[in-house]
Structure formats: C-alpha cells, structure tokens
C-alpha cells in the first residue's frame, strides 16, 4: 500500500476549507455543555424536582417548572439512600424534602406500555386529532381523575377530551401543549 497516497489525502483534507469549518464547528459544540443537563443547577426555593436517575455522587433532578435536568451532588449519602428514580422532592429552607404524597400520586398515574398504546390508539381513532395542524397549541381547561379538557383554536373556542395518560404529569393550566408523535408535550 502506498503510504504517500494516504498522507496526500490527509494533507489535502486538512487544507480543505469545508473540512476546516466542520472541525471548528464540531470543536465548539463539543466544548459547550449539554443544554438539557446542567451541572449543579441553582436550587430554587419551594420548587418540585423529580429524580430521573441516581449516580454514586448525587442524583439527576428534573425541575418540574422549567423542564431542565440538573445533576445535584450536594445531597447527603443518608438522603440518597432514601430516594430513588421518580421520587418527588421539594427544595425548602435550604434542603430537599421528600414529597411522599406526590411521589405516590405520580406512581399511581403510570401505565404500562401495552395499556398506554391501547389508550393512545383509541384516542387517535376517536378524536381525529391527526386532522389538526401540528402547530396547534392546547391549553388545559379542566383536569379530572381520568381525562383532561384541552382548549385550542383562535380564541380557545374548540375543546378536546384527552386521557391523562397522554398528557405530561407535571402540566398545569398555564402550560402550552403541542401534539407530536402520538403524544402531548409541554412547550
């Protein structure tokens, strides 16, 4: 094999402006932290967090207000032993406390994959939501134990009944939702 040919190809690629620009942009992206995960995010008083993953030196917490995930390392080992994935915490008076009732409520709201798929298929068939523009924003008007009423349209004049299993658990009436890939998402 001719090594000069490989060296020539490599040197030509290094001098190519497209390759230089690509490498520069790639370097910038790799140096920036992930926008969805922040290290040691500032704790916010009286905000709910949900544990999304455990680590040996802390936990990854989902801020239910702003949808951001941060790694929290300022948690004692004793407290880490008491929590697990999906535990709901509140940061209050400078420390995390376990919200047992909210944790249980969240756990009770979970459905298995098969049941979720059945709920989703029935909703898609009966609601005809796929006929709507995918850019429509929905607002929660009413939330019952099994379903929610969402309004949409020019002056929120239209409504749709949606099973709660298809709506993110941490939504409230001020949140804007959009429907994509068979489920509702928060803006």
C-alpha positions in Angstrom: 0.0 0.0 0.0 1.3 3.4 -0.9 1.5 5.5 2.3 2.3 8.7 0.4 -1.2 8.5 -1.1 -2.8 8.3 2.4 -0.6 11.2 3.6 -1.5 13.3 0.5 -5.2 12.6 1.1 -4.9 13.6 4.7 -3.0 16.8 4.0 -5.5 17.8 1.3 -8.4 17.2 3.7 -6.6 19.4 6.3 -6.3 22.2 3.8 -9.9 22.0 2.6 -12.0 24.9 3.8 -15.1 22.8 4.3 -13.2 20.4 6.5 -11.7 23.2 8.5 -15.1 24.8 9.1 -16.6 21.5 10.0 -13.8 20.7 12.5 -14.1 24.2 14.0 -17.9 23.9 14.5 -17.5 20.4 15.9 -14.9 21.6 18.4 -17.3 24.4 19.6 -20.2 22.0 20.0 -18.1 19.5 22.0 -16.9 22.2 24.3 -20.4 23.5 25.2 -22.3 21.8 27.9 -25.5 19.9 27.1 -28.3 22.5 27.2 -30.7 20.0 28.8 -28.4 18.9 31.6 -26.7 21.4 33.8 -24.2 20.6 36.5 -25.1 21.8 40.0 -28.0 23.9 38.8 -29.0 26.6 41.3 -31.6 25.3 43.7 -34.9 27.2 43.7 -36.9 27.6 46.9 -40.2 25.7 47.0 -39.8 24.1 43.6 -40.6 20.5 42.9 -37.9 18.2 41.5 -38.3 14.6 40.3 -35.4 12.1 40.5 -34.7 10.9 37.0 -31.5 9.0 37.6 -29.2 8.1 40.5 -25.4 8.4 40.5 -22.8 7.4 43.0 -22.2 11.0 44.0 -25.7 12.5 43.6 -28.9 12.4 41.6 -30.2 13.9 38.3 -33.2 16.0 39.1 -35.9 17.2 36.8 -37.2 20.7 37.6 -40.9 20.4 37.1 -41.3 24.1 36.5 -38.8 24.7 33.7 -38.2 21.1 32.3 -34.5 21.2 32.9 -32.4 18.4 34.3 -29.5 19.0 36.6 -27.1 16.9 38.4 -27.3 17.6 42.2 -24.2 16.5 44.1 -25.0 18.4 47.3 -27.1 15.6 48.8 -26.0 13.6 51.8 -25.4 9.8 51.5 -28.2 9.2 54.0 -30.7 11.1 51.9 -29.5 9.4 48.7 -30.2 6.1 50.3 -33.9 7.2 51.0 -34.7 8.2 47.4 -34.8 6.5 44.0 -35.9 7.1 40.5 -39.2 9.0 40.3 -39.1 10.2 43.9 -40.6 13.7 44.1 -38.6 16.3 46.1 -39.2 19.8 47.2 -36.3 22.2 47.9 -37.4 24.1 51.0 -35.4 26.1 53.6 -32.1 25.1 52.1 -32.7 21.3 51.9 -34.5 18.7 49.9 -37.5 17.0 51.4 -39.4 14.0 50.1 -42.9 14.7 48.9 -44.3 11.2 49.6 -47.9 12.0 48.6 -46.9 13.5 45.2 -44.5 10.6 44.7 -47.3 8.2 45.2 -49.7 10.2 43.0 -47.1 10.1 40.2 -46.6 6.3 40.6 -50.3 5.8 40.5 -50.6 7.7 37.3 -48.2 5.4 35.5 -49.5 2.9 33.0 -47.6 0.1 31.3 -46.5 0.3 27.7 -49.3 -2.0 26.4 -52.1 -0.1 28.2 -50.5 3.3 27.1 -50.6 2.1 23.5 -54.2 1.0 23.8 -55.2 4.4 25.2 -53.2 6.2 22.6 -54.7 4.2 19.7 -58.3 4.7 21.0 -57.7 8.4 21.4 -56.2 8.8 17.9 -59.2 6.9 16.4 -62.0 8.7 18.3 -60.6 12.2 18.5 -59.4 12.7 14.9 -56.6 14.9 16.4 -54.4 13.9 13.5 -56.6 16.1 11.2 -55.5 19.1 13.2 -52.5 21.3 12.3 -49.4 20.0 14.2 -48.6 23.6 15.2 -51.7 24.0 17.2 -51.2 24.8 20.9 -53.5 23.3 23.5 -54.4 24.7 26.9 -55.6 22.6 29.9 -59.0 23.9 30.9 -60.1 21.2 33.3 -58.4 18.2 34.8 -60.4 15.2 36.2 -59.1 11.9 37.5 -59.1 10.1 34.2 -59.1 12.8 31.5 -58.5 16.5 30.8 -60.3 19.0 28.7 -58.0 21.0 26.4 -59.0 24.1 24.5 -57.5 25.2 21.2 -58.2 27.4 18.3 -58.4 31.1 17.6 -59.9 32.1 20.9 -59.7 28.6 22.5 -63.2 28.1 21.2 -62.6 24.4 20.4 -62.1 21.7 23.0 -60.9 18.1 23.1 -61.2 15.4 25.8 -57.8 13.7 26.4 -56.9 10.8 28.6 -54.5 11.9 31.3 -52.1 9.1 30.4 -51.3 11.1 27.2 -50.6 14.4 29.0 -47.3 15.0 30.8 -47.8 14.6 34.5 -46.3 17.9 35.6 -48.5 20.1 33.4 -50.9 22.7 34.7 -53.4 25.1 33.2 -50.8 27.8 32.3 -48.8 25.4 30.2 -49.0 25.3 26.5 -49.0 21.8 25.0 -48.4 20.6 21.4 -49.2 17.2 19.9 -46.4 15.3 18.2 -45.6 11.7 17.5 -48.8 10.4 19.2 -48.4 12.3 22.5 -48.7 15.7 24.1 -45.6 17.6 25.1 -45.0 20.8 27.1 -43.6 23.8 25.3 
